[in-house]
Amino acid sequence: MKEVLIFITDGFADWEASYVSSELNKPGTGYRVKTIAIDQEPKVSMGGLTVLPDYSVNEFNPNVDIAMLIIPGGTGWREEKNQHAKVVVDYCVSKNIPVAAICDATTFLGDHGFLDNHKHTGNTLAYLKEGAPNYRGDQHYVEGQSIWDENLITANGSGALEFSRHILERLGVLEGNELNQWYELFKKGYFPS
């Protein structure tokens, strides 16, 4: 089975990868979700969930068959210690493994130059520029819930469903009408309000 890695930090936004991780972990998808962090210490999400990472950056095994790296946002992406996540992103980019980032994780990518040559989004352009002093991708910024460009998927903090839809489509888990029905169900619910 291919692994989809979710990079977690203390203060990670647990809901931003929850829609997609539950779909990816279903039997028959061919994928297994695993977590990775800067170390193997338990990480506590913004919602108070404690997660023990499966992998750490230092013990990262590049022989694992990685299908995608998903990076949720949260409160930790501006901390110096979490900048070590760049090692895993560099690896994925060098191997043409898709990277998907949402909310403040897009700021992390922007600060390290990963957005400079791809269409992308984030919370706002002003927010991205304020939080990522090394960001040089202004001309590629798109105001949108989620943007997919080649092997890069980015989303703003209110675009978890659109982000998940792009990931599911990119990995071929759901497509066409089935994907649209999935999205509409979670976006609008069983009963319109």
C-alpha positions in Angstrom: 0.0 0.0 0.0 1.1 3.5 -0.7 1.4 5.9 2.3 0.0 9.4 2.5 1.9 11.3 5.1 0.3 14.0 7.2 2.8 16.3 8.8 1.7 17.3 12.3 3.0 19.9 14.7 1.9 20.9 18.2 -1.2 23.0 17.5 -2.0 21.4 14.1 -5.5 22.1 12.8 -6.9 18.6 13.2 -10.0 19.2 11.1 -8.1 20.4 8.0 -7.0 16.8 7.0 -9.9 14.9 8.7 -12.2 14.7 5.7 -9.6 13.4 3.4 -7.8 11.1 5.8 -11.0 9.2 6.6 -11.6 8.6 2.9 -8.0 7.6 2.2 -8.1 5.0 5.0 -11.1 3.2 3.7 -10.5 -0.4 2.5 -9.8 -0.7 -1.1 -8.3 2.7 -1.8 -4.7 1.4 -1.9 -3.6 4.0 0.6 -2.7 4.1 4.2 -2.5 7.4 6.2 0.6 7.9 8.5 1.7 10.9 10.5 5.2 12.5 10.5 6.6 15.2 12.7 9.9 16.8 13.6 10.3 14.2 16.3 8.5 11.2 17.8 7.0 13.2 20.8 3.2 13.2 21.0 1.7 16.3 19.3 -1.4 18.0 20.6 -3.8 19.5 18.0 -5.7 22.7 18.3 -8.7 20.6 19.2 -6.8 18.9 22.1 -6.3 15.6 20.3 -3.0 13.9 21.2 -1.3 12.1 18.3 1.9 10.0 18.4 3.7 10.4 15.1 4.4 7.3 13.1 7.6 8.9 11.7 10.0 11.7 12.6 12.1 13.8 10.2 15.3 12.3 11.6 14.1 8.7 11.2 12.3 9.3 7.9 12.7 6.4 5.6 12.8 7.4 1.9 12.2 3.8 0.9 8.5 4.1 2.0 6.2 4.3 -1.1 4.8 7.8 -0.5 1.8 8.9 -2.6 1.4 12.4 -1.1 2.5 14.7 1.7 -0.4 16.6 3.4 0.4 19.5 5.6 -2.4 20.9 7.8 -2.2 24.4 9.1 -2.2 25.4 12.8 -0.4 27.5 15.3 3.1 26.0 14.9 4.3 26.8 11.4 6.1 30.0 12.4 8.1 28.2 15.1 11.8 27.7 14.2 11.8 24.0 15.3 9.1 23.2 12.7 11.1 24.6 9.8 12.8 21.1 9.8 9.7 19.9 7.9 11.4 21.4 4.9 13.6 18.3 4.6 10.5 16.2 3.9 9.0 18.7 1.5 12.3 18.9 -0.4 12.4 15.1 -0.7 8.8 15.0 -2.0 9.4 17.8 -4.5 12.6 16.2 -5.8 10.8 12.8 -6.3 7.6 14.4 -7.9 5.5 13.4 -5.0 2.5 15.7 -4.6 2.4 18.1 -1.7 -0.8 19.5 -0.3 -0.8 22.4 2.2 -3.6 24.3 3.8 -4.0 27.5 5.9 -0.7 28.5 7.7 1.1 25.5 6.1 0.9 27.5 2.9 2.8 30.3 4.7 5.5 27.7 5.6 5.8 26.7 1.9 5.8 30.3 0.8 8.7 31.2 3.2 10.8 28.3 1.8 10.2 29.2 -1.9 7.9 26.3 -2.8 5.1 28.6 -4.0 7.3 30.9 -6.2 6.6 29.1 -9.5 3.2 27.6 -9.0 -0.4 28.9 -8.9 -1.4 28.8 -5.2 -3.6 30.2 -2.6 -3.5 30.8 1.2 -5.5 32.7 3.8 -4.9 36.0 1.9 -2.0 37.4 -0.1 -1.4 40.0 2.6 -1.4 37.3 5.3 1.0 35.1 3.3 3.4 38.0 2.7 3.3 39.0 6.4 4.0 35.5 7.6 6.6 34.5 5.0 9.2 37.2 4.5 11.0 35.2 1.9 7.9 34.6 -0.2 8.3 35.7 -3.9 5.2 34.2 -5.5 2.9 37.2 -5.6 2.3 36.8 -9.4 1.0 33.2 -9.0 -1.3 33.9 -6.0 -5.0 33.1 -6.8 -7.9 34.1 -4.6 -9.6 30.7 -4.2 -10.6 28.1 -1.7 -8.2 25.5 -3.1 -5.8 25.6 -6.0 -4.2 22.6 -7.7 -1.2 23.2 -9.9 0.9 20.2 -11.1 2.0 18.4 -7.9 1.0 21.2 -5.5 -2.3 21.7 -3.8 -2.9 24.7 -1.6 -6.0 25.9 0.3 -7.0 28.7 2.6 -8.1 27.9 6.1 -11.8 27.8 5.2 -11.3 25.5 2.3 -10.9 22.1 3.9 -13.6 20.5 1.8 -12.3 21.9 -1.5 -8.7 20.9 -0.4 -9.9 17.4 0.3 -11.7 17.2 -3.0 -8.5 18.1 -4.9 -6.5 15.5 -2.9 -9.1 12.7 -3.5 -9.2 13.6 -7.2 -5.4 13.8 -7.5 -5.0 10.4 -5.9 -7.8 8.9 -7.9 -9.8 7.8 -4.9 -13.0 9.5 -6.0 -13.6 10.9 -9.5 -16.4 12.4 -11.6 -19.9 12.1 -10.3 -18.9 10.2 -7.2 -16.5 12.9 -6.2 -19.1 15.6 -6.9 -21.7 13.8 -4.8 -19.2 13.4 -1.9 -18.4 17.1 -2.0 -22.0 18.2 -2.2 -23.0 16.0 0.7 -20.4 17.4 3.0 -20.7 21.0 1.7 -24.5 21.2 1.8 -25.6 18.2 4.1 -28.5 15.8 3.7 -31.0 18.7 4.1 -30.5 22.2 2.8 -30.5 24.8 5.6 
